[in-house]
Amino acid sequence: LQAMASGKPVVACNVGGVPEVVEDGGSGLLVPPRDPARLAEALVRLLSDAGLRREMGARGRRLCEERYDWEMVVDRMEEVYRSCRR
């Protein structure tokens, strides 16, 4: 999230909750875990294409602004706490 919020594209492993945050081909590239060849391919792809880096970085920043705005996060947390009191 920090990289995306800074407008940087992300290369990450497709595990756990990562695919819920990083859009493969949108805000970054997801690779299978324990696959150094695919990781290297993804890194080379981004390093060799400045336009792609800019597009993915901008998309990631927009996603962070839309999904993780502080007021929105606080509202969601308050909703969770309220639902626990019922």
Summary of the structure (lengths in Angstrom):
residues: 86
radius of gyration: 15.6
end to end distance: 32.2
largest distance: 53.8
contacts: 216
relative contact order: 0.18
helix: 63%
strand: 10%
